[in-house]
């Protein structure tokens, strides 16, 4: 059964001479529990598509159905509740609250959920248990990103949306973060949708969607999924 279904989705910005069609008729489906990677060059529309799935941007035409929720017909209050109940966000920038500890930053996400994960268990999974009482400025970049991931995952969201989550990290730390995201996918069963410029990441996902100039150029399943430490870039 399709968990996420997109039908002829279109999105444009601007008017008159500044009008630009960003998404020109997207059709795709994502099954529950998949790790789906959205690939493509800058300007291909992948971040716009992620923002529409996340209820941040609206679609102009078409349909977007997630677990029987029709996003196009939702009012703003319904969208806010949908984001709160069903989505977790991981961005390139960590956006941690500077005067809260690691544990407290993650608890912020727990307060938004009706079904949060156990925080001590998650801190161990994230490798942050021994750092839980530190402030963000006492952490490395990788530890800050792990904290941001924890804040998103503690909600136990149906979908985890990742926008270039390793873009600001070095190679080794990027590998650690990607492996952590894979482990979360396997352990907790969250559907993961990740936007990235890094084509090597497609080898660790099980669903790859390549966008170019607002359309889907390729959409296929990876039958030979690799571990992160088997991939180099």
Steps between C-alpha positions, in 0.01 A plus 500: 500500500633845405569714806572819306351568159566799275295556185583761234634743761584847369650804668609839373630822652479863391284686251544653159860505382619354831266199475679165519359148492695306763310170499341405170288195573650264760365145532649266760415267787694415815424198717500506878844443648693582184819702493445719195768732362411800282796579275558779253699816431418838654178631350362155417210542746596240760498735802169650387356149477628420851346823635163415344508151651582667831204736477733803492418594140164448331445329167333683212355198318480126546463281806716412798363224721692383806350218704153601373558870581430725199734794559354724230164526678640562848454833674800659673397371843466149360841528332660610826350201679610270217859627523496462876356148505661337197823672394856543624747739334879481474671795333855585399506760777444352844277778642557389860390717791835628637406524868350148516700183556509210255230321698282811524531574126379149424220528758365798304404253227353255753262766632347527152417130475221278625722192458863603577783249511682430826758779528766299685481222241524755219796679661685166505406437134631845408824451694414806708417354840833609651457848346137555598573782745724700264390818322518522118816714506677218686432252219667416171311555175416131480369495856287806430351330195434186706315717749295655219421151371398397852264796526330389177496126573380521863157591363488156336380664175353306211731688261846639561585776251873564453626801304875460433560373857873444439563811290691684775696198626836347415526163323542279807228675699271484196546124490413473870185710458386306192551171682301636792213596267509149348496344847201714599319395183562133575431515875199731520351453150464871419457582132801713406508749212839664448602778263867493404747603231721203589431225247691243705224507760268327252685175567387489864132576428239260369306751287667754272324786325702725267356842414609726217343832404181435695427151374592149612776368280544166678298319768618155603562260787851407610521121510861498626490734799841554663619586847640850543855371554483329159447831319767757422483852356 
